[in-house]
Amino acid sequence: MNKSKALELVTQLRSSITASKQAKNEYADEYYSHLPLVGKTIFDQQQLLYTALLEWIDTFEKQFKEE
């Protein structure tokens, strides 16, 4: 796969992760206060995962561009 196609896929992946994170945030705005503790914990873990994935993809893209 050529580099430009790979970078395009990285951009699509970032957009997908960002959209999922935003959708969860919109859900949380409405329902978070009504979730039981276990649900809040799962939601918080998902938010941490989205953040970690976005940080990872930024690092990956930077390193990939430098190659």
N, C-alpha and C positions, 0 to 999 in steps of 0.2 A: 504494500500500500504506500502510495506516495505521501510525502509530509503534509501537503496542503489538504488532502482528503482526511488524514488522521486528525489534523487540527480542526477541521470542520466537524468531525465526530465528537471531539472533545467539547467543542462549543455546544453541540446538541445535547450532550450528556449534562453539561453544566445547566443548560436551560431547563432540562427535565427535572433535575434535582431542585433547582430554584422554584419551579412551578409547584412541585410537590410540597416543598417547605411552606410556600405561600398559602397553598390550599389548607394545610394543617393549621396554619396561623389563623386563617379565616374561621375555620371550624372551632378553634380554641377560643376565639373572641366571643363566640356565641355559647359554647357548651362547657368550657373548661371548669367553670365554677360548679357545674352540676355533676362532674365526673367523680366517681369514688376514688379513694386514694390510689388504688392499684392502677386505675385508668390514667390518673395524673402522672404517676411514675412512668408508665409506658410512654405517654405523650412526651414527657421531658426527655426520656432516652431517645426518642425519635428525633427530637429537635437537636440534641447533641450529635446524633449520627449525621443529620443533614449538614450541620456546621462542619463536622470533621471531613465529610466527603467533599464539600466545597473548598475547604482549605487544601485537601489533598489534590484535588484537580487543578487548583491554581499552581501548586508546587510542581506537579507533573507537567503541566503545560509549559511553565517557565523552563524546566530542565529539558524538555523535549525540543523547544525552540533553540536552546543553546547547543544541541548536538549537531 
